[in-house]
Amino acid sequence: MKQHPVFKYLHIDDFSATPKYYQLANSIIKAISDGKVQEEDVLPSINEVSYVFEVSRDTAEKAYKYLKGLGILGSVPGKGYFVKKTDLGQPFRILLLFNKLSEHKKIIYDSFAARLGEQAGIDFYIYNSDFALFRKLLSRNLDDYTHVVILPHFRERWDTVDEVINAIPKEKLVLLDKKLKGVTGEYGAVYENFRKDVYEALEQARDRLQQYQTIKIIFPAHSYYPEEIHEGFQQFCQNYAFASKVVRDITEETIRPGDVYVNLRESDLVALIERIIAMGLVIGKDVGIVSYNETPLKKLILNGLTTISTDFRVMGEMAAQLILDGSRAQIEVPFYLTMRESL
C-alpha cells in the first residue's frame, strides 16, 4: 500500500515531553507553513496516522480535532480531513527545555503555553538535569525555531554550560528561573534572585522562627539547587544570630524539639514529616517546617505548610510575554512568604 505523501513531513518524537497529539498537530502546521501542504489538500485518514506512528486512534483524532478547532482543518463526513486554510497566524516556534517536570514546573509550562495560545508551536523536552542530554537536545536544528527557552539546572557544574548556551543566537534565547553568570549578551530572562529572595523571606518569618532553637536547611549534596539558596540562608542566620546547620541527608539527621527545617526537595519533605510524626512530635509546635516552592497541595498538608516561593504562574506568563513583545528584557520575579500552621 502506497503511503500518503504528507507523511514525509510529519514526525513524532517518543522522547519528547510534548503530548503526541500536539506533536502531530505541530508537524502539520509546520508542513503548511513551509508550503509542503496546500489548501484543500486531503490528509491521511485517522487509521493511517494511527498505523504509521503506532499511536492510538484517539491520539490521531485528537490532533485533527485540535487543528479543526483552530480553523486550520475542515472535514467532510465519509471523506476525512482536509486543509481549510494556510494563513495560520502562528509566528512562533519554540524549543522548550526543562530540567524536570514537577508540580511547580507544570504551573510554569501551563501558564507559558496558555499565554502564547495559538500563536506558538512548542516542542517540549525534559533533560533530567543531565548536561549530556541537554547538549544533545540543543544539537537540533535551531533554524527551525524562533525561540529557545531554557530552565537551566544541572546536577553537576559543567565548565562548558555557558559556552553551549552562548552559542544560541541571543535574539532566540530566553532563560527561565535562573540566570547564568557566564551567559553574555542581550537575551531575555525571567528569573529568581535566590540569595536575596531566601534571605528576605526568612526575614519576614523572623518572629515565628525565634520560637525555635536551631534553623536547619536540608540541602542535599549533588543536587541541582542553586548554591545561592544556601548562601542566603547562611547570611540570614549570621545577621540575626540564629544557630544553624546544613543537613545533607535527612534520613541520617537527629531531629529534636526546637528544630525548624527549611526544606527544598519534595522527597525530603515526605521523609521529614514521617520521622517527626513517628517521634510523636507536633509540627508547628515542637518542630517547624518551611517548605521551598509553593504548590496547591501544600496549603492542605497538615493544616498547611509554610512556604517560601516565587510565583510560577507569573514566571510562565512573563516569559511568554517577552516572546510576544520581541523583548530581551531581564525580569526578576517576585518572591513571597506564605505563613501557615507548620511554623
PyMOL commands that set and color helices and strands:
alter all, ss='L'
color gray80, all
select helices_A, chain A and resi 5-9+20-33+46-53+57-69+103-119+131-137+142-144+161-166+194-204+206-209+227-239+250-252+266-278+296-299+301-303+312-325
alter helices_A, ss='H'
color red, helices_A
select strands_A, chain A and resi 73-76+80-83+92-98+120-126+147-150+173-177+188-191+214-218+243-247+259-263+288-292+306-310+330-332+335-338
alter strands_A, ss='S'
color yellow, strands_A
deselect
rebuild
show_as cartoon
